């Protein structure tokens, strides 16, 4: 089990970033959450196999087609055994 937290910078709010991340996470089968932050970034936590988590981090580097991702910050964290994936 791997856990990664990412903070996505760019035009990432108001462009369905959270909703598309939720959909992709459900397809990939990872657990965790995604939320908008007050500074205009999007933060997400992914827990799952290394392959699943890597796929979600890769997705966050691109986001939905109408988003503009300038950069992401990645943090490796200790898994918390989250269940399901949600929008906060």
N, C-alpha and C positions, 0 to 999 in steps of 0.2 A: 504494500500500500504506500502510495506517494501522495504528498500534499504540496500544492503550489498556490501561492497568492500572487495575483497580478494586479497592477494598477495601469490602466490604459489612458494615455494622453492623446489629445487631438479633438476633432469634432466627433464626439462619441456619445453625447446626450441629445435626445430628441431625434435620433436616427434609427430607433429600434435595436440598439446594441444589446440591451438587456434581454429583450424578447428573443432575438435570434441566438443569443448565447444560451438561453434556456432550452430552446429547440435543439441546438447542436449537442448540448450536454445530455439531453434525454436520448438522442440518437446514439451518442458515444457510450452512454452508460456510466457517466461519472456522477459523483455526489458533490454537493457544495452549494454555493450561492453566488449571486451577482447583485450589485447595487450601484446607484448613482451616488457620487460624493459631492459635497457642497462646493468643492473647488473646480467642478466641471469634468472631473475624471470619472471613469468607471472602475470599480474594484470587484474582483472575483476570486473565489477560492474553489479549487478543484481537488477532489480526492478520488483516487482509483489506481489502476495499474499505471506503470510508467508510460506505456503506449497511449492509454486513454488520456492521461494528463498532458502529455506532449502534444496530442492532437488538439486539445482545448487551448493550450498556450499558442500553438500555431494559428488557430482560428482567431484568437484575440489580436494577433499581429496584423490581421486584415480586417476583421469585422464584417458587417453587412456592406453591400455595395455602395450605399450612400454615406457611410462613415468615412472619416479620414483619420487614420491612426498615425500619429507622429512618432510615438515611441511607447514602449511598455517597460515597466519595472517588474522584475520577478523576484520572489522570495520563497525559498524552500522552508517549509514549516513541518512540525511534527503532526502527523495525522490525528484527527480527533474522532474518527469513526462516524462521520456524518452520514445521514440517511436521506436519500433523495436530493433533488436540486430545486432551488427556489429563487425567486426575486425578492430582495429585501427592500 
